[in-house]
């Protein structure tokens, strides 16, 4: 092959040499983060297993590093500033470590450091050095950006303590035992990182900007489960762990259920059933919410197609995080799924959840306006909690409003609750919005809502969330 370099004399090179060079480049790209140049998760798994196998169980440690409130940098100064901070922090992080250590960016604002040939005192000293290098602000476009971090520490001995293969190597020379000797290095690395992640989460809970350490002799904490959720979540999309259940929405005036809400369920082989209240905020924090949200939209469209083909069309509502709006491509994602499955826009609605505040209202409004213009319904979910307010009703284009269950719980027993709901209903009608009451569990609640002119009811009185097949059976039983 004739190779013409950018500068110099053309030369003939064997094809095998060119392919070998390309192979090396592709391998490097597969194992490294393109922004920071650090190892990525796959690269850390490869080099980390070798590191664990090469040092004694008491001489290896992991640090899990998470930048505090990093989304504020992106939201305030833009993603270019965020990328600049991440790149500069990666360089500072590497400067704190030794050549034998392994430094990786796991994704977003999360990093990991595997420390070789170190005791707990040395590991703590390095962690404190990382905290100190963040005292100096990052500079971008003339702005001094102050960023802190929270760290979690785990020693390999913490996770090897219960491993019968760990400990004394049996060499008789007094040397350190290998971590999990005879065990799976990949599983040992996973356990070590999860323990460090749990320690970081505990430190976050205790106030951030500090080093966390979990006593391995104590019972497993809720932070350990959260850490496992964070590590298992990426695997859920590529398996059958996720599924959608559907809860009917009843038209109060007719008693029919022409629509349903899609609710995400996750059953993990290690974690068992994982509640959305456990994993949605993890998905938002790690950025996984975009992939998860796109999966939900696509699955809902596929189900809408199946019901339409069966002659029982149902409009499906899907929950959308404000972070999906922040990405700016929500309308494109939804239109793509509708076209892929041949579903008319009238069979899809979106419900804007309140798990995070809407940062850019003008951008969000523009995207929602596009959806409504295409014939897709847009409702504000859980109204009356968290970030919702009358100002959102004024600033966001909407077609519906869902009242949180906390409003409905005492509507039939507390006159004050009934007055509050009546006022919300009146405001919604004045704005041309359809209203839905969540958490309806008693006939007396439904009677009050009917008297107030509420359009739709949802709750256990009508039906629990069900898989599609069970929902179809329920519907057939209700047909006279």
Secondary structure, DSSP 4 states (H G I P E B T S, - for coil): -EE--SSS--EE--HHHHHHHHHHHHHHHHHB-TTT-SB-HHHHHHHHHHHHHHSBTTSEEEEEEEETTTHHHHHHH-HHHHHHHHHHHHHHHHHHS-TTSEEEEEETTEEEEEEES--HHHHHHHHHHHHHHTTSPEEETTEEE---EEEEEEEHHHHHTT-TTSS--SSSS-PPPBTTTTS-HHHHHHHHHHHHHHHHHHHHHHTSSSEEE--TTSPPPHHHHHHHHHHHHHHHHTTT-EEEEEEEEEETTT----EEEEEEEEEETTTEEE-HHHHHHHHHHHTTHHHHHHHHHHHHHHHHHHHHHTT---EEEEEE-HHHHHTS-HHHHHHHHHHHHT--GGGEEEEE--SS--S-HHHHHHHHHHHHHTT-EEEEEEETSTT--HHHHHHS--SEEEE-HHHHTTTTT-HHHHHHHHHHHHHHHHTT-EEEE----SHHHHHHHHHHT--EE-STTT---B-HHHHHHHHHHH--
